[in-house]
Amino acid sequence: MGEDDKYWDAIEARLRALAPDLKVELKTHDDNRGNFVVLIRHARTGKSREIELPEDPVWDMVDNLDKRQEAHVDKAILEAKSELEEP
């Protein structure tokens, strides 16, 4: 099990809960910029886009169960969902 697995599991759980039409295509941890980067694709429209989530909110969401940071992650997911659903 990789050290980031619990963070990826949490990110993917938020994606499934908020936007089940978004599927994870690729995920990486950009250590240089300090971001979790997720390439998502919308199942219906076929559009894709990256979401960059800074490490600190993700870590706090998982390690400290910080609801404010969870809201930060949710906002990024919902913005991407909205953009990918546009015609």
N, CA, C and O atoms as a GROMACS GRO file, in nm:
protein
  348
    1MET      N    1   0.085  -0.118   0.000
    1MET     CA    2   0.000   0.000   0.000
    1MET      C    3   0.089   0.124   0.000
    1MET      O    4   0.178   0.137   0.084
    2GLY      N    5   0.066   0.215  -0.094
    2GLY     CA    6   0.144   0.337  -0.103
    2GLY      C    7   0.106   0.435   0.006
    2GLY      O    8  -0.004   0.429   0.061
    3GLU      N    9   0.197   0.524   0.034
    3GLU     CA   10   0.172   0.621   0.141
    3GLU      C   11   0.057   0.716   0.108
    3GLU      O   12  -0.005   0.772   0.199
    4ASP      N   13   0.029   0.736  -0.021
    4ASP     CA   14  -0.080   0.827  -0.060
    4ASP      C   15  -0.214   0.757  -0.078
    4ASP      O   16  -0.314   0.823  -0.106
    5ASP      N   17  -0.218   0.626  -0.063
    5ASP     CA   18  -0.341   0.552  -0.092
    5ASP      C   19  -0.462   0.602  -0.014
    5ASP      O   20  -0.571   0.615  -0.070
    6LYS      N   21  -0.444   0.632   0.113
    6LYS     CA   22  -0.560   0.676   0.191
    6LYS      C   23  -0.612   0.812   0.142
    6LYS      O   24  -0.731   0.840   0.152
    7TYR      N   25  -0.521   0.894   0.088
    7TYR     CA   26  -0.564   1.024   0.035
    7TYR      C   27  -0.637   1.006  -0.098
    7TYR      O   28  -0.740   1.069  -0.123
    8TRP      N   29  -0.583   0.918  -0.183
    8TRP     CA   30  -0.651   0.890  -0.310
    8TRP      C   31  -0.788   0.828  -0.285
    8TRP      O   32  -0.885   0.863  -0.352
    9ASP      N   33  -0.797   0.738  -0.188
    9ASP     CA   34  -0.926   0.676  -0.155
    9ASP      C   35  -1.026   0.783  -0.113
    9ASP      O   36  -1.142   0.778  -0.152
   10ALA      N   37  -0.982   0.880  -0.034
   10ALA     CA   38  -1.071   0.986   0.012
   10ALA      C   39  -1.113   1.076  -0.104
   10ALA      O   40  -1.230   1.114  -0.114
   11ILE      N   41  -1.019   1.110  -0.192
   11ILE     CA   42  -1.052   1.193  -0.308
   11ILE      C   43  -1.153   1.121  -0.396
   11ILE      O   44  -1.252   1.180  -0.439
   12GLU      N   45  -1.128   0.994  -0.424
   12GLU     CA   46  -1.219   0.919  -0.510
   12GLU      C   47  -1.356   0.900  -0.444
   12GLU      O   48  -1.458   0.897  -0.514
   13ALA      N   49  -1.360   0.887  -0.313
   13ALA     CA   50  -1.488   0.875  -0.242
   13ALA      C   51  -1.568   1.005  -0.256
   13ALA      O   52  -1.689   1.001  -0.277
   14ARG      N   53  -1.501   1.119  -0.246
   14ARG     CA   54  -1.569   1.248  -0.263
   14ARG      C   55  -1.621   1.260  -0.406
   14ARG      O   56  -1.733   1.308  -0.428
   15LEU      N   57  -1.542   1.218  -0.504
   15LEU     CA   58  -1.586   1.221  -0.644
   15LEU      C   59  -1.710   1.135  -0.664
   15LEU      O   60  -1.806   1.178  -0.728
   16ARG      N   61  -1.709   1.013  -0.610
   16ARG     CA   62  -1.825   0.924  -0.626
   16ARG      C   63  -1.948   0.982  -0.558
   16ARG      O   64  -2.059   0.970  -0.611
   17ALA      N   65  -1.930   1.045  -0.444
   17ALA     CA   66  -2.043   1.099  -0.369
   17ALA      C   67  -2.104   1.222  -0.438
   17ALA      O   68  -2.226   1.238  -0.442
   18LEU      N   69  -2.019   1.307  -0.491
   18LEU     CA   70  -2.065   1.435  -0.545
   18LEU      C   71  -2.093   1.432  -0.695
   18LEU      O   72  -2.179   1.504  -0.744
   19ALA      N   73  -2.020   1.350  -0.765
   19ALA     CA   74  -2.028   1.352  -0.912
   19ALA      C   75  -2.005   1.212  -0.968
   19ALA      O   76  -1.898   1.184  -1.023
   20PRO      N   77  -2.104   1.125  -0.954
   20PRO     CA   78  -2.084   0.987  -1.000
   20PRO      C   79  -2.057   0.974  -1.150
   20PRO      O   80  -2.008   0.871  -1.195
   21ASP      N   81  -2.090   1.078  -1.227
   21ASP     CA   82  -2.063   1.074  -1.371
   21ASP      C   83  -1.918   1.103  -1.405
   21ASP      O   84  -1.876   1.086  -1.519
   22LEU      N   85  -1.839   1.147  -1.306
   22LEU     CA   86  -1.698   1.175  -1.330
   22LEU      C   87  -1.616   1.051  -1.295
   22LEU      O   88  -1.626   0.996  -1.185
   23LYS      N   89  -1.536   1.010  -1.388
   23LYS     CA   90  -1.452   0.891  -1.370
   23LYS      C   91  -1.305   0.932  -1.369
   23LYS      O   92  -1.263   1.015  -1.450
   24VAL      N   93  -1.229   0.874  -1.278
   24VAL     CA   94  -1.086   0.903  -1.269
   24VAL      C   95  -1.014   0.831  -1.382
   24VAL      O   96  -1.023   0.709  -1.395
   25GLU      N   97  -0.943   0.908  -1.465
   25GLU     CA   98  -0.865   0.852  -1.575
   25GLU      C   99  -0.719   0.833  -1.534
   25GLU      O  100  -0.656   0.734  -1.570
   26LEU      N  101  -0.668   0.928  -1.459
   26LEU     CA  102  -0.528   0.927  -1.422
   26LEU      C  103  -0.512   1.006  -1.293
   26LEU      O  104  -0.581   1.106  -1.272
   27LYS      N  105  -0.423   0.962  -1.209
   27LYS     CA  106  -0.396   1.037  -1.086
   27LYS      C  107  -0.248   1.035  -1.058
   27LYS      O  108  -0.179   0.935  -1.080
   28THR      N  109  -0.200   1.147  -1.009
   28THR     CA  110  -0.059   1.158  -0.976
   28THR      C  111  -0.041   1.256  -0.860
   28THR      O  112  -0.128   1.341  -0.836
   29HIS      N  113   0.068   1.244  -0.792
   29HIS     CA  114   0.101   1.335  -0.682
   29HIS      C  115   0.221   1.416  -0.728
   29HIS      O  116   0.332   1.363  -0.739
   30ASP      N  117   0.199   1.542  -0.755
   30ASP     CA  118   0.305   1.631  -0.801
   30ASP      C  119   0.376   1.688  -0.679
   30ASP      O  120   0.334   1.789  -0.622
   31ASP      N  121   0.484   1.622  -0.640
   31ASP     CA  122   0.558   1.664  -0.521
   31ASP      C  123   0.621   1.802  -0.538
   31ASP      O  124   0.635   1.876  -0.441
   32ASN      N  125   0.658   1.836  -0.660
   32ASN     CA  126   0.722   1.966  -0.683
   32ASN      C  127   0.627   2.082  -0.657
   32ASN      O  128   0.668   2.184  -0.602
   33ARG      N  129   0.502   2.064  -0.695
   33ARG     CA  130   0.404   2.172  -0.675
   33ARG      C  131   0.317   2.146  -0.551
   33ARG      O  132   0.241   2.234  -0.511
   34GLY      N  133   0.328   2.030  -0.492
   34GLY     CA  134   0.252   2.000  -0.372
   34GLY      C  135   0.104   1.981  -0.398
   34GLY      O  136   0.020   2.028  -0.320
   35ASN      N  137   0.070   1.912  -0.508
   35ASN     CA  138  -0.069   1.890  -0.544
   35ASN      C  139  -0.097   1.744  -0.573
   35ASN      O  140  -0.010   1.670  -0.622
   36PHE      N  141  -0.218   1.704  -0.543
   36PHE     CA  142  -0.273   1.581  -0.597
   36PHE      C  143  -0.340   1.622  -0.728
   36PHE      O  144  -0.423   1.713  -0.728
   37VAL      N  145  -0.306   1.557  -0.837
   37VAL     CA  146  -0.360   1.592  -0.968
   37VAL      C  147  -0.442   1.474  -1.018
   37VAL      O  148  -0.394   1.361  -1.024
   38VAL      N  149  -0.568   1.503  -1.052
   38VAL     CA  150  -0.660   1.399  -1.097
   38VAL      C  151  -0.713   1.438  -1.234
   38VAL      O  152  -0.768   1.546  -1.252
   39LEU      N  153  -0.696   1.349  -1.331
   39LEU     CA  154  -0.757   1.368  -1.462
   39LEU      C  155  -0.890   1.295  -1.459
   39LEU      O  156  -0.896   1.174  -1.436
   40ILE      N  157  -0.998   1.370  -1.481
   40ILE     CA  158  -1.131   1.310  -1.477
   40ILE      C  159  -1.197   1.322  -1.613
   40ILE      O  160  -1.167   1.413  -1.691
   41ARG      N  161  -1.288   1.230  -1.640
   41ARG     CA  162  -1.367   1.233  -1.763
   41ARG      C  163  -1.514   1.218  -1.725
   41ARG      O  164  -1.550   1.137  -1.639
   42HIS      N  165  -1.597   1.298  -1.791
   42HIS     CA  166  -1.741   1.291  -1.768
   42HIS      C  167  -1.798   1.177  -1.852
   42HIS      O  168  -1.775   1.172  -1.973
   43ALA      N  169  -1.870   1.087  -1.789
   43ALA     CA  170  -1.920   0.968  -1.857
   43ALA      C  171  -2.016   1.001  -1.971
   43ALA      O  172  -2.015   0.935  -2.074
   44ARG      N  173  -2.099   1.103  -1.953
   44ARG     CA  174  -2.200   1.135  -2.054
   44ARG      C  175  -2.144   1.222  -2.166
   44ARG      O  176  -2.168   1.194  -2.283
   45THR      N  177  -2.071   1.328  -2.131
   45THR     CA  178  -2.024   1.422  -2.234
   45THR      C  179  -1.891   1.381  -2.296
   45THR      O  180  -1.857   1.426  -2.405
   46GLY      N  181  -1.815   1.297  -2.227
   46GLY     CA  182  -1.685   1.255  -2.277
   46GLY      C  183  -1.575   1.359  -2.256
   46GLY      O  184  -1.459   1.334  -2.289
   47LYS      N  185  -1.611   1.475  -2.204
   47LYS     CA  186  -1.511   1.580  -2.178
   47LYS      C  187  -1.423   1.540  -2.060
   47LYS      O  188  -1.466   1.468  -1.970
   48SER      N  189  -1.299   1.588  -2.064
   48SER     CA  190  -1.209   1.559  -1.952
   48SER      C  191  -1.138   1.687  -1.909
   48SER      O  192  -1.131   1.786  -1.982
   49ARG      N  193  -1.085   1.680  -1.788
   49ARG     CA  194  -1.015   1.795  -1.730
   49ARG      C  195  -0.938   1.749  -1.609
   49ARG      O  196  -0.970   1.648  -1.547
   50GLU      N  197  -0.835   1.826  -1.576
   50GLU     CA  198  -0.758   1.799  -1.455
   50GLU      C  199  -0.814   1.879  -1.339
   50GLU      O  200  -0.863   1.991  -1.356
   51ILE      N  201  -0.807   1.819  -1.223
   51ILE     CA  202  -0.834   1.890  -1.098
   51ILE      C  203  -0.704   1.884  -1.019
   51ILE      O  204  -0.647   1.777  -0.998
   52GLU      N  205  -0.659   2.001  -0.974
   52GLU     CA  206  -0.541   2.006  -0.888
   52GLU      C  207  -0.588   2.037  -0.747
   52GLU      O  208  -0.651   2.140  -0.722
   53LEU      N  209  -0.556   1.948  -0.657
   53LEU     CA  210  -0.594   1.965  -0.517
   53LEU      C  211  -0.468   1.982  -0.433
   53LEU      O  212  -0.386   1.889  -0.426
   54PRO      N  213  -0.450   2.097  -0.370
   54PRO     CA  214  -0.332   2.116  -0.286
   54PRO      C  215  -0.326   2.011  -0.175
   54PRO      O  216  -0.429   1.968  -0.122
   55GLU      N  217  -0.205   1.971  -0.141
   55GLU     CA  218  -0.186   1.866  -0.041
   55GLU      C  219  -0.250   1.898   0.093
   55GLU      O  220  -0.318   1.814   0.151
   56ASP      N  221  -0.228   2.019   0.142
   56ASP     CA  222  -0.272   2.051   0.279
   56ASP      C  223  -0.422   2.027   0.301
   56ASP      O  224  -0.458   1.964   0.400
   57PRO      N  225  -0.511   2.076   0.213
   57PRO     CA  226  -0.653   2.048   0.237
   57PRO      C  227  -0.685   1.899   0.233
   57PRO      O  228  -0.767   1.851   0.311
   58VAL      N  229  -0.621   1.827   0.143
   58VAL     CA  230  -0.647   1.682   0.133
   58VAL      C  231  -0.598   1.613   0.260
   58VAL      O  232  -0.669   1.531   0.318
   59TRP      N  233  -0.476   1.646   0.303
   59TRP     CA  234  -0.423   1.585   0.424
   59TRP      C  235  -0.512   1.616   0.544
   59TRP      O  236  -0.543   1.526   0.623
   60ASP      N  237  -0.554   1.742   0.559
   60ASP     CA  238  -0.638   1.780   0.673
   60ASP      C  239  -0.775   1.712   0.665
   60ASP      O  240  -0.830   1.672   0.768
   61MET      N  241  -0.830   1.700   0.546
   61MET     CA  242  -0.960   1.634   0.528
   61MET      C  243  -0.951   1.489   0.578
   61MET      O  244  -1.043   1.440   0.643
   62VAL      N  245  -0.842   1.422   0.546
   62VAL     CA  246  -0.828   1.280   0.580
   62VAL      C  247  -0.775   1.261   0.722
   62VAL      O  248  -0.834   1.188   0.802
   63ASP      N  249  -0.664   1.326   0.753
   63ASP     CA  250  -0.596   1.301   0.881
   63ASP      C  251  -0.666   1.366   1.000
   63ASP      O  252  -0.664   1.311   1.110
   64ASN      N  253  -0.728   1.481   0.978
   64ASN     CA  254  -0.788   1.556   1.088
   64ASN      C  255  -0.940   1.564   1.079
   64ASN      O  256  -1.004   1.629   1.161
   65LEU      N  257  -0.996   1.499   0.977
   65LEU     CA  258  -1.142   1.501   0.955
   65LEU      C  259  -1.195   1.644   0.954
   65LEU      O  260  -1.301   1.673   1.010
   66ASP      N  261  -1.119   1.732   0.891
   66ASP     CA  262  -1.152   1.875   0.887
   66ASP      C  263  -1.258   1.901   0.780
   66ASP      O  264  -1.230   1.891   0.660
   67LYS      N  265  -1.378   1.934   0.825
   67LYS     CA  266  -1.490   1.956   0.732
   67LYS      C  267  -1.470   2.080   0.645
   67LYS      O  268  -1.520   2.083   0.533
   68ARG      N  269  -1.400   2.180   0.695
   68ARG     CA  270  -1.373   2.299   0.612
   68ARG      C  271  -1.286   2.262   0.493
   68ARG      O  272  -1.306   2.311   0.382
   69GLN      N  273  -1.188   2.177   0.517
   69GLN     CA  274  -1.100   2.135   0.407
   69GLN      C  275  -1.174   2.040   0.312
   69GLN      O  276  -1.150   2.041   0.191
   70GLU      N  277  -1.264   1.960   0.367
   70GLU     CA  278  -1.347   1.875   0.282
   70GLU      C  279  -1.430   1.962   0.188
   70GLU      O  280  -1.447   1.929   0.071
   71ALA      N  281  -1.480   2.073   0.239
   71ALA     CA  282  -1.558   2.166   0.157
   71ALA      C  283  -1.471   2.225   0.045
   71ALA      O  284  -1.520   2.248  -0.065
   72HIS      N  285  -1.344   2.249   0.073
   72HIS     CA  286  -1.251   2.300  -0.028
   72HIS      C  287  -1.235   2.198  -0.142
   72HIS      O  288  -1.238   2.233  -0.259
   73VAL      N  289  -1.218   2.073  -0.104
   73VAL     CA  290  -1.204   1.965  -0.203
   73VAL      C  291  -1.335   1.950  -0.282
   73VAL      O  292  -1.334   1.937  -0.404
   74ASP      N  293  -1.448   1.953  -0.210
   74ASP     CA  294  -1.579   1.941  -0.275
   74ASP      C  295  -1.601   2.052  -0.376
   74ASP      O  296  -1.655   2.028  -0.484
   75LYS      N  297  -1.560   2.174  -0.342
   75LYS     CA  298  -1.579   2.288  -0.432
   75LYS      C  299  -1.504   2.265  -0.563
   75LYS      O  300  -1.558   2.291  -0.671
   76ALA      N  301  -1.381   2.216  -0.556
   76ALA     CA  302  -1.302   2.189  -0.676
   76ALA      C  303  -1.369   2.081  -0.762
   76ALA      O  304  -1.371   2.091  -0.885
   77ILE      N  305  -1.424   1.979  -0.698
   77ILE     CA  306  -1.492   1.873  -0.771
   77ILE      C  307  -1.619   1.925  -0.837
   77ILE      O  308  -1.644   1.896  -0.954
   78LEU      N  309  -1.698   2.002  -0.764
   78LEU     CA  310  -1.823   2.053  -0.819
   78LEU      C  311  -1.800   2.154  -0.933
   78LEU      O  312  -1.877   2.158  -1.028
   79GLU      N  313  -1.694   2.233  -0.922
   79GLU     CA  314  -1.660   2.325  -1.032
   79GLU      C  315  -1.624   2.247  -1.158
   79GLU      O  316  -1.667   2.282  -1.268
   80ALA      N  317  -1.546   2.142  -1.141
   80ALA     CA  318  -1.508   2.060  -1.257
   80ALA      C  319  -1.631   1.991  -1.316
   80ALA      O  320  -1.646   1.984  -1.438
   81LYS      N  321  -1.718   1.942  -1.231
   81LYS     CA  322  -1.841   1.876  -1.277
   81LYS      C  323  -1.924   1.972  -1.360
   81LYS      O  324  -1.971   1.937  -1.468
   82SER      N  325  -1.942   2.092  -1.310
   82SER     CA  326  -2.021   2.193  -1.380
   82SER      C  327  -1.960   2.225  -1.517
   82SER      O  328  -2.031   2.233  -1.617
   83GLU      N  329  -1.830   2.243  -1.519
   83GLU     CA  330  -1.761   2.275  -1.645
   83GLU      C  331  -1.776   2.161  -1.747
   83GLU      O  332  -1.797   2.186  -1.865
   84LEU      N  333  -1.765   2.038  -1.701
   84LEU     CA  334  -1.771   1.924  -1.792
   84LEU      C  335  -1.913   1.893  -1.840
   84LEU      O  336  -1.931   1.824  -1.941
   85GLU      N  337  -2.013   1.944  -1.769
   85GLU     CA  338  -2.151   1.920  -1.810
   85GLU      C  339  -2.202   2.025  -1.909
   85GLU      O  340  -2.308   2.006  -1.969
   86GLU      N  341  -2.127   2.134  -1.926
   86GLU     CA  342  -2.168   2.238  -2.020
   86GLU      C  343  -2.163   2.184  -2.162
   86GLU      O  344  -2.073   2.108  -2.198
   87PRO      N  345  -2.261   2.225  -2.244
   87PRO     CA  346  -2.262   2.176  -2.383
   87PRO      C  347  -2.146   2.229  -2.465
   87PRO      O  348  -2.135   2.196  -2.583
   0.00000   0.00000   0.00000
